[in-house]
Structures are given as structure tokens and as C-alpha cells.
Amino acid sequence: MFGMLRFLLSLFIFAIVVWFVTMVPLGKLTLWQHLQAISSTKEVKDLTDGTKQEARKVAERLLQKDAGAPDLAPPRPLDDLDAHDRKSLDQLAHKKHRTSK
């Protein structure tokens, strides 16, 4: 029940915002018309073109990095551990775990 009321309230607020943006004049134009006029300026077009160019450069760099990257298999240890080393490491880990509490 509460979820439905919340949804209806959100829908009502959204409708009010849409009405305000499209119908209420702010000076000679509505907010929607102001935004359309701003988005059609040369500066905004230059900004979008520059952003697209930079995004392409970044994407190309990322693709080049991925092409040269080795397999992502987990690395092997440099030295193989024998049973004695494993036991010593386990004891050290248990000792550290007990003292950290």
C-alpha cells in the first residue's frame, strides 16, 4: 500500500515538473525552449565534438593496453613450498590471529 502511494506521489511530482518545464515562461521562453536554444549554440557543438574526440582517444588507448596484456591467469609462487614451510606458515598465521584479538 505504501509503495503504491509513494509511486503515485512520485508520478504526480514528475508530472508537475514536466508541466513547469514545458509550460511556464521564464522571460520570453520556457525552460525547455531555453535548453533547446543553449544546446544549439556553436560552443555546445564544439564541446560535444571535443568530448567525442577525447573519448575515442581514451578508448583506443584502452584497447591497445588490452591487446598487449598477457593472460590473466593467477601467478604461480616463485618458490614451491614443502610441507614443513606450509606448517610453519600455518603456525605463524594462527599465532598472529590469536594475538590480534
C-alpha positions in Angstrom: 0.0 0.0 0.0 2.8 2.4 1.0 4.7 1.6 -2.1 1.7 2.4 -4.4 1.2 5.8 -2.6 4.9 6.6 -3.0 4.7 5.7 -6.7 1.7 7.9 -7.2 3.2 10.8 -5.4 6.4 10.4 -7.5 4.4 10.3 -10.7 2.4 13.4 -9.6 5.6 15.3 -8.8 7.1 14.2 -12.1 4.0 15.5 -14.0 4.3 18.9 -12.2 8.0 19.2 -13.2 7.2 18.3 -16.8 4.4 20.8 -16.8 6.6 23.5 -15.3 9.5 22.9 -17.7 7.3 23.0 -20.8 4.6 25.5 -20.0 5.8 28.2 -17.6 7.6 31.0 -19.3 10.8 32.2 -17.8 11.2 35.6 -19.6 10.2 35.1 -23.2 10.9 31.4 -23.3 10.0 28.3 -21.2 12.8 26.3 -19.6 12.6 23.7 -22.3 13.0 26.4 -25.0 15.9 27.9 -23.2 17.6 24.5 -23.0 17.0 23.9 -26.7 18.5 27.3 -27.6 21.5 26.6 -25.4 22.1 23.2 -26.9 22.0 24.5 -30.5 24.9 27.0 -30.0 28.3 26.6 -31.6 30.0 26.4 -28.3 28.0 23.4 -27.2 28.6 21.7 -30.5 32.4 22.3 -30.1 32.2 20.9 -26.6 30.5 17.7 -27.8 32.9 17.2 -30.7 35.9 17.7 -28.4 34.4 15.3 -25.9 33.8 12.7 -28.5 37.4 13.0 -29.8 38.9 12.6 -26.3 36.6 9.6 -25.6 37.9 8.0 -28.8 41.5 8.6 -27.8 40.9 7.0 -24.4 39.1 4.0 -25.9 41.9 3.5 -28.4 44.5 3.6 -25.5 42.5 1.1 -23.5 42.1 -1.3 -26.5 45.9 -1.1 -27.1 46.6 -1.9 -23.5 44.2 -4.9 -23.6 45.7 -6.2 -26.8 49.2 -6.3 -25.3 48.2 -7.7 -21.9 49.2 -11.2 -21.1 46.7 -13.9 -19.9 45.1 -13.1 -16.6 45.9 -16.5 -15.1 46.9 -16.3 -11.4 50.6 -16.1 -10.9 52.5 -19.0 -9.6 54.6 -18.6 -6.5 58.3 -18.1 -7.2 59.3 -20.9 -4.8 57.4 -24.2 -4.3 56.5 -24.7 -0.6 57.2 -28.1 1.0 55.2 -29.5 3.9 57.5 -28.0 6.5 57.2 -24.5 5.1 53.4 -24.8 4.9 53.2 -26.0 8.5 55.4 -23.0 9.6 53.2 -20.6 7.8 50.1 -22.0 9.3 51.5 -21.8 12.8 52.6 -18.2 12.1 49.1 -17.3 10.8 47.4 -18.9 13.9 49.8 -17.1 16.2 49.1 -13.7 14.5 45.4 -14.3 14.5 45.4 -15.1 18.3 47.4 -12.0 19.2 45.4 -9.6 17.1 42.2 -10.2 19.1 
